Amino acid sequence: MYPEAAPSKLIKIFLASPSDVQSERDALSGLVREINDVLAFLVPDRELRLELLRYETHTYPDVGQAQDVINQQIPLDYDIFIGVMWKRCGTPTASSQSGTIEEFQRALARREQTGRPTIMFYFCEESVPFPRSDELEQLAKVVRFREELASKGYTLSYPSRASFRDHVRGGLLRAVADLLRGRDQPIRGLEAAPGPMFPAEEDKREVASLAAKFDEIRRTMPSGRERTQRMSEITAALRLKAAAVRASLPEYKTGNSMGQHLAAVCILQQFPNAAELTWLAERLDPDKEPPYTGYQAAVALAQAVRSLPHTDNSTLENGVNTALSLAKRNPNDPGRIRVLEQAISELQAKVASSWLTKTLPFQKEAPNRADRFDQRTDPWSRI
């Protein structure tokens, strides 16, 4: 059956990373324990629990190539994939550039087939000390892999290694909330904080400062990798403030600056909303927004495809298709187009999944009758 169902009381999270981000691995482990404490307090009767799958704790020594052992001992039935990279790509395997990349590729292949797992990949923006030649080669691989993921809309960032826990927390809570909503087990208050009705002035001032910095960088810095990195750091900081200023979304949407619009987009990346898909799609119009903001809006639309329920499929289809038609007005910026094409591919699978689910009551009436499920009822025969 598609999508594949996971155990109702356990959410499995697989962590993939090279060896240079051990502190991030430990921070995520601590965060999972914290969320489990919250779940035990909020809904003790449901016995919901997160389990973090790590090679350190979920594998044992065995004969064979190291990555093959990990692949065999950690099944692909997890619900959430979290990848982390900084300056190392990792050790090559028999079939991939590194174990981390191979684990991502396996997760992505399963997602394309079943709709699971939720995928989040975080890249650290902290400065790298002057590298040796072998470290430079590793860093180049990270850059190429990051560009590949950016084309699918799976790339997230955090400005420093010490800040990883703060940045992954919101995404993880949203992913858990999405999974519980899909299982008809929503927990009020578990999502990455709905935000106060009246945001604190301190939070609003911080967002205003970040928006102003974004506008200044666009105005004063030449186009290039350095400017993009600076804008990415601001975007990560705005995502971190999204929960606190969520109620100010209308103000940021109608603001006069590109930085305010980016703040609104970041809120919608963290809190997808079907009512805002048209506004997001319009951010892809090159006459309204710069390419960077348009790209972030495309990522927000991709996240909406992954997070919103099947009942919003029609609205999602209209929004993403509109965005793609606008993005194609600027063919010299293919990044946004690739993210939207990936989102359309995932939406098509989601629609097919929804159609198939509607046929299941008929299927359950005669589970042993193979002749009852033929091309007349198989949605894949019509695609």
C-alpha positions as CSV (number, residue, x, y, z in Angstrom):
1,M,0.0,0.0,0.0
2,Y,1.2,3.5,-0.8
3,P,2.1,5.4,1.3
4,E,3.7,2.9,3.6
5,A,2.4,3.0,7.1
6,A,4.7,3.1,10.1
7,P,4.0,1.7,13.6
8,S,1.3,3.9,15.2
9,K,3.2,4.7,18.4
10,L,6.8,5.0,17.2
11,I,8.4,7.6,15.0
12,K,11.9,6.5,13.7
13,I,14.5,9.1,12.8
14,F,17.6,8.1,10.9
15,L,20.7,10.4,11.3
16,A,23.3,10.4,8.5
17,S,26.5,12.4,8.7
18,P,30.3,12.3,8.3
19,S,32.6,12.1,11.3
20,D,33.3,15.9,11.6
21,V,29.9,16.8,13.0
22,Q,29.9,14.6,16.1
23,S,28.7,17.4,18.3
24,E,25.6,17.9,16.0
25,R,24.9,14.1,16.3
26,D,25.0,14.4,20.1
27,A,22.8,17.5,20.1
28,L,20.2,15.8,18.0
29,S,20.2,12.8,20.4
30,G,19.6,15.2,23.3
31,L,16.8,16.9,21.4
32,V,15.0,13.6,20.7
33,R,15.2,12.9,24.5
34,E,13.7,16.3,25.2
35,I,10.8,15.8,22.7
36,N,10.1,12.3,24.2
37,D,9.8,13.9,27.6
38,V,7.3,16.5,26.2
39,L,5.3,13.7,24.5
40,A,5.2,11.7,27.8
41,F,3.9,14.8,29.6
42,L,1.4,15.9,27.0
43,V,-0.1,12.6,26.0
44,P,1.0,9.8,28.3
45,D,-1.9,7.6,27.3
46,R,-0.8,7.5,23.7
47,E,2.7,6.1,24.4
48,L,4.1,8.0,21.5
49,R,7.9,8.0,21.2
50,L,10.7,9.0,18.9
51,E,13.6,6.7,18.3
52,L,16.9,8.1,16.9
53,L,18.7,5.5,14.7
54,R,22.5,6.0,14.7
55,Y,25.2,3.6,13.6
56,E,26.8,4.0,17.0
57,T,23.8,2.6,18.8
58,H,21.9,0.5,16.2
59,T,24.6,-1.5,14.5
60,Y,27.1,-4.1,15.7
61,P,30.4,-5.3,14.1
62,D,29.9,-7.8,11.3
63,V,31.7,-9.2,8.3
64,G,31.6,-7.0,5.1
65,Q,32.1,-3.5,3.9
66,A,31.2,-1.0,6.7
67,Q,28.4,0.8,4.8
68,D,26.9,-2.5,3.7
69,V,26.7,-3.6,7.3
70,I,24.9,-0.4,8.3
71,N,22.5,-0.7,5.4
72,Q,21.7,-4.3,6.4
73,Q,21.3,-3.7,10.1
74,I,19.3,-0.4,9.9
75,P,16.1,-1.1,7.8
76,L,14.7,1.6,5.5
77,D,11.4,1.7,7.5
78,Y,12.2,5.0,9.3
79,D,9.9,8.0,9.1
80,I,12.3,10.9,9.1
81,F,15.8,11.2,7.5
82,I,18.1,13.9,8.9
83,G,21.4,14.5,7.2
84,V,24.2,16.9,8.4
85,M,27.4,18.1,6.7
86,W,30.0,20.7,7.3
87,K,33.4,20.4,5.7
88,R,33.6,16.6,5.1
89,C,31.6,14.5,2.6
90,G,32.8,11.3,4.1
91,T,34.5,8.0,3.2
92,P,33.6,6.6,-0.3
93,T,31.6,3.4,-0.4
94,A,31.5,0.7,-3.1
95,S,28.6,2.5,-4.9
96,S,28.7,6.2,-3.8
97,Q,31.0,9.1,-3.0
98,S,30.4,8.6,0.8
99,G,28.4,6.6,3.2
100,T,26.3,9.7,4.1
101,I,25.5,10.3,0.4
102,E,24.6,6.6,-0.1
103,E,22.2,6.8,2.9
104,F,20.6,9.9,1.4
105,Q,20.2,8.2,-2.0
106,R,18.6,5.2,-0.4
107,A,16.2,7.4,1.5
108,L,15.3,9.4,-1.6
109,A,14.7,6.3,-3.7
110,R,12.3,5.0,-1.0
111,R,10.6,8.4,-0.8
112,E,10.0,8.5,-4.5
113,Q,8.4,5.0,-4.3
114,T,6.4,5.2,-1.1
115,G,6.2,8.9,0.0
116,R,8.4,8.3,3.0
117,P,10.6,9.3,4.8
118,T,10.5,13.0,5.4
119,I,13.9,14.3,4.3
120,M,15.8,17.2,5.8
121,F,19.5,17.9,5.1
122,Y,21.4,20.5,7.1
123,F,24.6,22.2,6.0
124,C,26.8,24.1,8.4
125,E,27.8,27.7,7.3
126,E,30.6,28.0,9.9
127,S,33.9,29.1,8.5
128,V,36.3,26.3,7.7
129,P,40.0,26.6,8.9
130,F,42.5,26.8,6.1
131,P,42.2,23.3,4.6
132,R,44.9,20.8,3.6
133,S,44.7,19.4,0.1
134,D,42.8,16.3,1.2
135,E,40.4,18.5,3.2
136,L,39.9,20.8,0.2
137,E,38.8,17.8,-1.9
138,Q,36.3,16.8,0.7
139,L,35.0,20.3,0.9
140,A,34.6,20.4,-2.9
141,K,32.5,17.2,-2.7
142,V,30.3,18.8,0.0
143,V,29.7,21.9,-2.3
144,R,28.7,19.7,-5.2
145,F,26.4,17.6,-3.2
146,R,24.8,20.6,-1.6
147,E,24.1,22.0,-5.1
148,E,22.5,18.7,-6.0
149,L,20.2,18.8,-3.0
150,A,19.3,22.5,-3.5
151,S,17.9,21.5,-6.9
152,K,15.4,19.3,-5.0
153,G,14.5,21.7,-2.3
154,Y,15.9,19.6,0.6
155,T,18.7,22.0,1.6
156,L,18.6,23.7,5.0
157,S,21.5,25.5,6.8
158,Y,22.6,26.6,10.2
159,P,25.2,29.4,10.8
160,S,27.4,27.7,13.4
161,R,27.9,24.3,14.9
162,A,26.8,25.4,18.3
163,S,23.4,26.6,16.9
164,F,22.5,23.3,15.2
165,R,20.1,22.2,18.0
166,D,18.1,25.4,17.7
167,H,17.8,25.2,14.0
168,V,16.9,21.5,13.7
169,R,14.3,21.7,16.5
170,G,11.7,23.6,14.5
171,G,12.0,21.3,11.4
172,L,11.9,18.2,13.5
173,L,8.8,19.2,15.4
174,R,7.1,20.2,12.2
175,A,8.0,16.8,10.6
176,V,6.7,14.9,13.7
177,A,3.5,17.0,13.7
178,D,3.0,16.2,10.0
179,L,3.4,12.5,10.6
180,L,1.0,12.5,13.5
181,R,-1.6,14.5,11.5
182,G,-1.2,11.9,8.7
183,R,-2.0,9.2,11.2
184,D,-5.0,11.2,12.6
185,Q,-3.2,11.6,15.9
186,P,-2.5,15.4,16.0
187,I,-1.2,16.7,19.3
188,R,-2.2,20.3,20.1
189,G,0.9,22.3,21.0
190,L,3.5,19.9,19.5
191,E,4.1,21.8,16.3
192,A,6.9,24.2,16.2
193,A,4.9,26.6,18.3
194,P,1.9,28.3,16.7
195,G,3.4,31.6,17.9
196,P,1.9,34.2,20.2
197,M,-1.1,36.2,18.9
198,F,0.9,39.4,19.5
199,P,4.6,38.8,18.8
200,A,7.0,40.4,21.3
201,E,8.5,43.7,20.2
202,E,12.0,42.3,20.7
203,D,11.3,39.5,18.2
204,K,9.8,41.9,15.7
205,R,12.8,44.2,16.0
206,E,15.2,41.3,15.4
207,V,13.2,40.3,12.3
208,A,13.2,43.9,11.1
209,S,17.0,44.0,11.5
210,L,17.5,40.8,9.6
211,A,15.2,42.0,6.8
212,A,17.1,45.3,6.6
213,K,20.5,43.4,6.5
214,F,19.1,41.3,3.6
215,D,18.2,44.4,1.7
216,E,21.6,46.0,2.3
217,I,23.5,42.9,1.2
218,R,21.5,42.8,-2.1
219,R,22.1,46.5,-2.6
220,T,25.8,46.7,-1.8
221,M,27.4,43.3,-2.6
222,P,28.1,41.9,-6.1
223,S,26.4,38.7,-7.1
224,G,28.4,35.6,-6.3
225,R,28.9,32.8,-3.8
226,E,29.8,35.1,-0.9
227,R,26.7,37.2,-1.2
228,T,24.5,34.0,-1.5
229,Q,26.1,32.6,1.7
230,R,25.4,35.9,3.6
231,M,21.8,35.8,2.4
232,S,21.5,32.1,3.4
233,E,22.7,32.9,6.9
234,I,20.0,35.6,7.2
235,T,17.4,33.1,5.9
236,A,18.4,30.6,8.5
237,A,18.0,33.2,11.2
238,L,14.6,34.2,9.9
239,R,13.5,30.6,10.0
240,L,14.5,30.4,13.6
241,K,12.3,33.4,14.4
242,A,9.4,32.1,12.4
243,A,7.4,30.7,15.3
244,A,7.8,33.8,17.4
245,V,6.5,36.2,14.7
246,R,4.1,34.0,12.8
247,A,1.2,36.2,13.6
248,S,2.9,39.1,11.8
249,L,2.8,37.2,8.4
250,P,0.2,39.6,6.9
251,E,2.5,42.6,7.7
252,Y,5.6,41.0,6.2
253,K,3.7,39.9,3.0
254,T,2.5,43.5,2.3
255,G,5.8,45.1,3.4
256,N,7.7,47.4,1.1
257,S,11.0,45.6,1.2
258,M,12.4,42.4,-0.2
259,G,13.7,41.5,3.2
260,Q,10.1,41.6,4.7
261,H,8.9,39.4,1.9
262,L,11.7,36.9,2.7
263,A,10.6,36.9,6.3
264,A,7.1,36.0,5.2
265,V,8.5,33.2,3.0
266,C,10.5,31.8,5.9
267,I,7.4,31.7,8.1
268,L,5.6,29.7,5.3
269,Q,8.6,27.3,5.0
270,Q,8.1,26.5,8.7
271,F,4.3,26.6,8.7
272,P,2.9,25.6,5.3
273,N,-0.6,27.2,4.7
274,A,-2.8,26.3,1.8
275,A,-4.4,29.8,1.9
276,E,-1.0,31.3,1.1
277,L,0.0,29.2,-1.9
278,T,-1.1,31.8,-4.4
279,W,1.0,34.5,-2.7
280,L,4.0,32.2,-2.6
281,A,3.6,31.3,-6.3
282,E,3.6,35.0,-7.2
283,R,7.1,35.3,-5.6
284,L,8.4,33.4,-8.6
285,D,7.5,36.3,-10.9
286,P,10.9,37.9,-11.8
287,D,9.2,41.3,-12.0
288,K,8.1,41.1,-8.4
289,E,11.0,39.4,-6.5
290,P,14.7,38.8,-7.0
291,P,15.8,35.2,-7.9
292,Y,16.9,34.4,-4.3
293,T,13.6,35.1,-2.8
294,G,11.9,33.3,-5.6
295,Y,14.0,30.2,-4.9
296,Q,13.1,30.3,-1.2
297,A,9.4,30.6,-2.2
298,A,9.9,27.6,-4.4
299,V,11.3,25.7,-1.4
300,A,8.3,26.8,0.7
301,L,5.9,25.4,-2.0
302,A,7.9,22.1,-2.1
303,Q,7.5,22.0,1.7
304,A,3.8,22.6,1.4
305,V,3.6,19.6,-1.0
306,R,5.3,17.5,1.6
307,S,3.4,18.7,4.6
308,L,-0.2,19.6,3.7
309,P,-2.9,16.9,3.7
310,H,-4.3,15.2,0.6
311,T,-7.4,17.4,0.8
312,D,-5.2,20.3,-0.4
313,N,-3.9,18.5,-3.4
314,S,-6.0,20.6,-5.9
315,T,-4.8,23.9,-4.3
316,L,-1.3,22.6,-4.3
317,E,-1.4,21.7,-8.0
318,N,-2.7,25.2,-8.9
319,G,-0.1,26.9,-6.8
320,V,2.9,24.9,-8.0
321,N,2.0,25.0,-11.6
322,T,1.4,28.8,-11.5
323,A,4.8,29.2,-9.8
324,L,6.5,27.0,-12.4
325,S,5.0,29.0,-15.3
326,L,6.3,32.3,-13.7
327,A,9.7,30.8,-12.9
328,K,10.1,29.9,-16.6
329,R,10.0,33.6,-17.5
330,N,13.6,33.6,-16.3
331,P,15.2,30.5,-17.8
332,N,18.7,31.8,-16.8
333,D,18.0,30.9,-13.2
334,P,17.2,27.1,-13.4
335,G,17.5,26.4,-9.6
336,R,13.9,27.5,-8.9
337,I,12.6,25.6,-11.9
338,R,14.3,22.4,-10.7
339,V,12.8,22.7,-7.2
340,L,9.3,23.2,-8.6
341,E,9.7,20.3,-11.0
342,Q,10.7,18.1,-8.1
343,A,7.7,19.4,-6.1
344,I,5.4,18.5,-9.1
345,S,6.8,15.0,-9.2
346,E,6.2,14.5,-5.5
347,L,2.7,16.0,-5.8
348,Q,1.9,13.5,-8.7
349,A,2.9,10.6,-6.4
350,K,0.8,12.1,-3.6
351,V,-2.2,12.4,-5.8
352,A,-1.8,8.8,-7.0
353,S,-1.5,7.7,-3.4
354,S,-4.7,9.5,-2.5
355,W,-6.5,7.9,-5.4
356,L,-5.3,4.5,-4.5
357,T,-6.3,4.9,-0.8
358,K,-9.9,5.6,-2.0
359,T,-9.9,2.2,-3.7
360,L,-8.8,0.3,-0.6
361,P,-12.2,-0.4,1.0
362,F,-13.1,-2.3,-2.2
363,Q,-9.8,-4.0,-2.1
364,K,-10.2,-5.1,1.5
365,E,-13.6,-6.8,0.8
366,A,-11.7,-9.4,-1.3
367,P,-8.0,-9.3,-0.3
368,N,-7.4,-12.7,-1.8
369,R,-9.0,-12.1,-5.2
370,A,-6.2,-10.9,-7.5
371,D,-8.6,-10.6,-10.3
372,R,-10.6,-7.9,-8.5
373,F,-7.6,-5.5,-8.8
374,D,-6.7,-5.1,-12.4
375,Q,-6.1,-2.3,-14.9
376,R,-9.7,-1.0,-14.4
377,T,-8.9,-0.1,-10.8
378,D,-5.1,0.4,-10.9
379,P,-4.3,4.1,-10.9
380,W,-0.8,3.5,-12.3
381,S,-2.2,2.1,-15.5
382,R,-3.6,5.6,-16.2
383,I,-0.4,7.6,-15.7
